[in-house]
Amino acid sequence: MNTNQDSVTLPILGKEYKIVCDLEEQDDLFLCAQQLDAQMRKIRDSGKINGVERIAVMVALNLAHELHQEKRQNQALRQQLDEYLSGLSNKLENVLENP
């Protein structure tokens, strides 16, 4: 095991999972595990889906959908920023060429 890595135990839906990760990533990993646990409990408590595996798949699908939406939004914002910066660059060039 790398010296800047350690194993951490994460409780998710009543079970403990031992994961090896970098020390500087432990806090984020704990937060992610807490969010995963909360989402799995929410789906389980709704009573519509039975079985840990099915609950995990539903949470994974929900997270994948959220990630896809965020990536699409990020791409659109990046394109808008590129267009804005290009426009600023053109204005600067015009000002510098025509004082």
Secondary structure, DSSP 8 states (H G I E B T S, - for coil): --TTEEEEEEEETTEEEEEEEEGGGHHHHHHHHHHHHHHHHHHHHHTS--SHHHHHHHHHHHHHHHHHHHHHHHHHHHHHHHHHHHHHHHHHHHHHH--
